[in-house]
């Protein structure tokens, strides 16, 4: 977005149409498609359809999911505002990660890649527009951003630096068009481990050159010492005794033929040392504590939310489900075995978070292979049946919220920046902990907006389009509505999010 393009971003020559307008502080996202004109020229109608589909399937629902407002779309971009800088940045990350999956199968030249800029500033909001210097700065930041990247202002960074699971690379102060003061800009690195990898190329090159120079100097000093006749006269009595001529004793041809060469650990061609991590087959993993659930039938769903309708009868076969969500320690055993995609941070007895549905499947597959048992994710019906614990009330303990029964934003606990350790609250009648609050939990099923056509045998509900999967339980960041056993939500299959975790189930 080279220019503001109809964002009405604070032209001082245009007075407000109805006198002074109310201002507010907001986090502003401005997004724009890189190389849009070129892609449109190649396929105008097809590109237009693809952009509208992205807006419908990714941008609009992601903004709503993160409690923002889509102000407008501009053909090749969009603008949105948020009360929370944290949610604005999380929304931006999720949009970009979703677009990575959307673009994966396309050739590079035809990919629709967005550049996103985020700023915190004072704005004037109208029903169908927003303007002010806060929008100007967000637009200029977006113009600097690389395709597929999220750039944020220093004002946003100060608000989120200890709250969002990601890394940041400082790009320094930038002078941007029509803005008097330089703007400090950061690039967002969604990978939580990226903080340790933000050294610039310039620093890496300088370090390499410094090491090379030191090695050359050391080699010259060694050559100089070895070739000085005053110091090495005794050894230079015969040519064969000269250290410069033969610094390493050479074996005879017979010895050379029988001697086994010893590889030097300093050579690049030397074979790697064995991994210190034991293989899954050599050291069985710590298996989760499982609770056996007897079969039965129950009324699944509720009338509290359209996604939980219609209430329908479901029969459940006997199965087992983990007593607790998967912990950081359990997950990191999988990561150490090179079977899970990242090493989790946090206390060992905390539920693992920032896990995508695909990540959860990797863990279940590794656990099943390592133990020779049929570990898997529970189906949505199995999860709700287990969460209810044989009850049909709003919560498993009754129809009214009770303090200290679950970990959520308004469940009676002090606000926290992370979930409590597993098992911190009372178990339900089946002896299961954290089946409501604590950490969102992936289940096997694809996301469907309602239960219309759902299976009645307790099996997972799959479909041709499984770009999203079902989450249950709610998290420490959600309010008590999400703690209800019937509550359900959907999220993108391959996207990691800090409040998302899971527990495993086991077939008989």
N, C-alpha and C positions, 0 to 999 in steps of 0.2 A: 504494500500500500504506500506508494511513493508520496501521495498527498492525503490529506484528511478525508477527502471525498465525501462530502455531505454529512459529516458527523457534527456539523455546526459547532465546531470546537473552539468557540470563544473569540470570534471576530469582534474586536472592541468597537468597530464602526457600526455595528448593528445593535441598537438598543433592544432590550427585551420587549416583546409585544404588549405585555400587560403589566409593566412596572417591574420592580425587583422580584426575582424568583427565589424560592427557598433553596438553600444549598445543603448538601450533605457530604459526609466523608464516605468514600466507597472504594473498594478494590475493583479496578477496571481491567477486563481482558479485551484485547484487540487481536483478532486473528485474520490472516490473509493467506491466500494460496500463492506459493512461489511459481513463477513462470506461467501464470494463468493465461496471459494473452497468447503465448505460443501454443499451449495445449488447446485453447479454444479455436485457434486458427486451424489446427489439424483436424479437430472433430467438434464442431460447435454444438450440435444437438446432443451428442453422446456425453460431452463434458458437462453440459448443463444438467442432464439427468443425473449424472454421477454426483455433482455438487449438491443437488437437492436431496439425494438419497443420504449423503453424509450428514447434511444438516438435520434430516429427519431421524436417522438411525443413531447418530453419535453425538452431534453437537447439542441439539436441543435437550435430549434426555439426560445427558451428562451434566449440563448446566442445572437442570431441575434437581437431579440427584444430589448436587452439592449446594442446594439452597440459593442458587443465583437466579438472575432474571436476564433473559435474552432481550436486549433492547432492540436490535435490528440486525438484518443480514444485508449485505451490500453486493450481491452477485458473486464476488470472489472472496468475501470475508464476512466477519461478524463482530459485534460488540456486545459484551455482557457486563453486568455489574453484580457485586457481591457485598454483603455486610461484613463477611469474614475474609481477610487476606489468606488465611490457611485454606479455606474451601476454594478460593479462586485459584490458588496454585495447584491444589490437588485436582481440581477440575481440568486445568490445563494439561497436567501430566497424563491423566486418563484419556483425554482426547487424543493426545499425541501417540500414546501406546496403542489405542484402538486403531488409529490410522496406520500404524506400522503393520498390524495384522491385515488391514484392508488392502494395503499396497504390496504385500509380500509376493503375490503371484503375478504382479504386473511388471512390465519392463520399466527401467528407470525413467525413460523419457516421457512416459505417459502417467506417472504417479502424481496424484494430487497431494502435495505435501504442504502443510500449513506452517507458517511462522507465527509465533504467539508472543505478544508482549503484555506484561502485567504491571500495573502501577497502582499506588495508593494515593488518592488525591481528592481535593474538593471539587465537586461537580454540581451542575444543575440538571435535574432529571425532569423531563417532560413525559407525557404518556407514551410517545413513540420516538423519543430521541434523548440524547444526553450530550452535554457539552461542557467545556471548561478546560483549563490547563491540565487537569488530571487526565483527560482523554487525549489531549495533545501529546503528552509525554508517553502514554501507553502506545500511541500510534507510532511515535518515533522509535521507541524501543523495539516494537514489532518490525519496523523497517530495517533495523540493524540485525535482527535475529537470522540465524541460518535456517534453511528448510528442515522441518521436523524438530526444531528446538523451541524451548521456552526460555525467554529472557525476562528478568524481573528487575525492577528498580531497587535502589538501596532502601527506600521507604518500605517496600514489601519485605525485603530481606530481614530488616530489623524486627519485623513482626512475626516472622515464621521460622527463623533460623534454628530454633530449638524445638520446633513443633511438627515439622513435616519430615517424614522418613525419606531423605534424599541428600545429595551432596550439592555443593555450590562452587562455581568457579568464578572468581572475581575478574571482570573484564576492565576494571578501572573506571575512571571518570570519562564520560564522553560528552562532547559538545554537540547538541542536537538542534536542528533547525527551529527557529522561532522561539527557543527557550533560552532565557538569559543565563541561568546558571548551569554548569555542567551537571550531568546526571550520572550517578554511580550505577553501574549495571552488573548483574550477575547472570551467569548461565546456569540453569537448573540441570542437575544430573540425577535422574530418578533412581538409579542404582544406589542403594544405601551404602555400598562399599566404595562408591566412586570418590568419596572425600579424599581417600588416600591416593587417588590416581589423577589429581588435578594439576600436577606439575606441568608446566608449559613445555612445548617442544624446544623453545629457546633454552630453557634451563637444562633439559636433557642433552641437547647438543653441546652446550658449554661444559657440562660434566664429562661427557665423552671425550672432548678435546683436551680437557685438563688431565684426565687419566692417561690418554695417549701421550701427551707431552711428558708426563712424569716417567712413563715407561721408557720413552726414547732417551731421556736424560740418564735414567738408571743404567740403561744398556751402554751408553757412551762412557759413563764412569767406570763400569766394569771392564770395558775394552781397554780404557786408558791404563787402569791398574795392572791388568794382565800383560800388557805390552811394554812396560817400563823395564829396561835392562838392569837398572840399579837395584830394583826390588826383586826381580825374578832371576838374577844372574845364576844362582845356584841351580835352579831348575832348568836354565837354558844352556847347560853344558853340552848337551847333545840335542839335535833337532827333534828326536822322538820324545824327549822329556819336556819339550816346551808346552806349557799349559795352553798357550795361544794356538799351537798347532794341533794339540790333541787334548782338549779339556776333559774328555770323558774316555776312560779306558775302553778299547774296542775288543770284543771277543774274537777269537780265532774263527776261521771258516767252519771248522768242525763244531765249535761251541755255538756259533750262530745257528747252525742247522739244528741243534738239539735243544737250544734254549727257548723256553716259552716266553714270548714278549709280555711285559707287564704294562697295561694301559695306564697312562698318566691321567689323573683326575682333572688336570688343567686343560686337556685337549677337548676341543669342541666335539670331536667325533667319539669321545669316550661314551660308553653306554650309560644311561641314567641309573642311579642307584635304586634299589627296590623301594617301593613306596612304603613309608612307615605305617600307613593305614591298613589294618587287616582287612582282608576281603570279607564280604558278607557270609560266605560259606565257612570261613575259618573261625570267625567270632560271631556267633548269633547275636542279633540285636536285642536290646531290652524290649520285650513285648509289653504292650499296654495291658493294664488290668481290665479284663472284660467282664461284663454283666450279662448273664443269660436272660433273655426276654421270652416269656412263653407266648405262644400265638394267641390270637383273638381277633375280635372285630371292634370297630369304633366308628363314630361319626367324625369324619375328617373335615376341617375347615370351620368357618364361622360366618356370621353376617356382619361382622365388624368392619370389613373392608371388601371392596369388589373383587380383589384378587383372591380372596379366600372363599369365594362362592363358585358353584353351589355346594352346600354341605352335603356330603355323600358318604355312604357306608363303605368301609374298606375292611377287607380281611387280611390279617397279617400272619405269616408263617413264623415259627420260632426262629430266632436269630440271636446273636450276641452283639453288643455295642460297647465301645470303650467307656469306662467309668468317668474319664476326664477327656477334655480336648487334648490333642497332641501338643506336647510341651516343646520348649526350645531345645532341651537336652535330647529328647527323642528325635526331633528333626535333624539336629546336627550330627547324630550318628549316621543318618542317611547321607547328609552332605559330606561327611568324612569318607564314606564309602563311594563317593563320586556318583551317587545315584540321584541326588537332589541338587537343584540348580544354584543354591546359594547357602552361605552360612548365616544363620540367624543370630541376632544380637538380643541381649536381655538376660534375665535370670533363668537358670535352668528349669525352675518349676513354674515359669510363666507360660501361658499358652502361646504357641508360635503364631506370629501374625505376618502381614504383608505377603500372603500366600495366594497365588492364583488357583483356579480349579485344576489347571494342568499340573501345577506343582503338587497339589494334593494327590492327584492320580499317580504321579511319579513315586511319591512316598508309599502309597498303598501297594503299588506294584513291587517296589523294592522289598517291603516288609513281607509280602506274600512269597516272593521268590526266596528270601533269606530264611524264612521259617517253614516253608512248604505248607502254609495254611492259606485259606481263601480270604485274606484280608481285602477290604474294598471300602468304598464310601457307602454310607447307608442311603437307601432310597428316601425320598421326601416323606412318603407315608410311614416308613419305619421310624424316621426321626421324630415325627409328630406323635406317633403312638408311644414311643419311649419317653418323650418329653412330658406327655400328659400323665404318665405314671398311673394309668387306670382311672383318671378323673375326667370330667367333662366341664369343669369350671373355667373361668376366664384365665386364671393362672392355676398352676398345679396345686397351690395351697389354698385357693378360694377365689372369690369374685372381686376382692378388693386388694389393692396394692399394700404390701406390708414391708416396712423398712427392714433392711438386713437380709432379705431373702434372695436378692440377685444383684449383680453388678451392672448398674446402668446410671444414666445421668441424673435421674430423679428418683432413684430407688432408696434414698436415705443416706447415701454415702457422700463424702466430700468429693468434689470434682477431682479426677485423676487424669494424668497424662498417659497412663498405660493401664492395662487390665491387671486385676489382682491375680495372685498365683492361683493355680487350679485348686479347686476344693475349698475355697475360702468361704463359701456360703453353704447353706444346708442342702442335703441331697433331696431329690424328689422321692416319691414312694417306691420307685424301682431301684433306688440306691445310686442314681446317676447325678453327677455334679455339673453345674454350669450349663444346664439345658434351658437357657434363657439369660441373656446378658453375658458379660465377660468378653466373649469373642464371637464374631459372626462365624457360622459354620457351613462350609460347602456340603452339599449332598449330590447324589449321582444325577439327578434329573435335569433335563433341559428346562429352560424357563418358558412357562406358558402364562399368559396374563390372567387366566381364570382356570377353574377346574373342569370346565366343560369338555367332556371327552376323556377325562383322566381315568387311568386303569383302576379297577376296584380290587385287585389282588395284592396290592402292596408293592408291586414291582416298580422300578424306576421308569419314568415317563420320558422316552426319547423321541426325537423327531429329526427330520432331514436338516433343519436349521438349528444348530446347537451353538450359535455364537455367544449365547448367554446361558448360565446355569443358575440353579436355585441356591440361595443362602437362607439359613435359619438362625434363630436364637437372638439376633440383635447383639450389640456390643456395649462396652462401657461408655461409648460416645453417644449412644442412642437413648431416647427416653423410654418410659415403661411400656408404651404401646408395642415396642419391638420384643419385649420379654414374653409376651403371650405365646403359648405353644402353637397357636394357629398362624402366627405372623409369618409371612414369607416375603422374600424379595429376590430379585434377579440381578446378576452382574456379569460383565464380560468375561468370557471363559479364560482368556490368556492374560488378563490384567491383574497385577498385584495391587493390593490396597492395605494400608496399615491395620485396619480392624478385621481383616478376613483371616480365619483359621479353619480348622476342621477337626473331626474325630473319625475314627475308623469303625467299621462293622465287620462281622465275621459270620459267614454262612456255616450251617451245621456240618 
